[in-house]
Amino acid sequence: MAADETGCAVVTGRANRLVTTGCLTILIALITVLGVLVSWLWYRHWHDGNVNSERRDRAFASILKQARATADDTAPALGTSGTTDTDALIGVIWRHTEAP
């Protein structure tokens, strides 16, 4: 019976090592996959934030450019009209922006 117990212990020890090695391998693979996934999600969040900031800055610059162009067109138009009443100002604004 002593031979059986020793042989059983060797088989059990070998099986435990295989299970431990398999679990560690799976754990390392899982950590790697999750790490790559979290890194990718962080990069996408960072990249999308930068793209949105650039788009917001370009839109703001475009609006400022249009406002300056309208102001530059409105001032000479009011100066040449010679009137200072509110209706003349509204008429000039309507002509240039088509907004009431």
Contacts in CASP RR format, 6 or more apart in sequence:
PFRMAT RR
TARGET T0000
AUTHOR 0000-0000-0000
METHOD contacts of the structure
MODEL  1
MAADETGCAVVTGRANRLVTTGCLTILIALITVLGVLVSWLWYRHWHDGN
VNSERRDRAFASILKQARATADDTAPALGTSGTTDTDALIGVIWRHTEAP
70 96 0 8 1.000
70 97 0 8 1.000
73 96 0 8 1.000
74 92 0 8 1.000
74 93 0 8 1.000
74 96 0 8 1.000
77 92 0 8 1.000
77 95 0 8 1.000
77 96 0 8 1.000
78 88 0 8 1.000
78 89 0 8 1.000
78 92 0 8 1.000
81 88 0 8 1.000
81 92 0 8 1.000
82 88 0 8 1.000
90 100 0 8 1.000
93 99 0 8 1.000
94 100 0 8 1.000
END
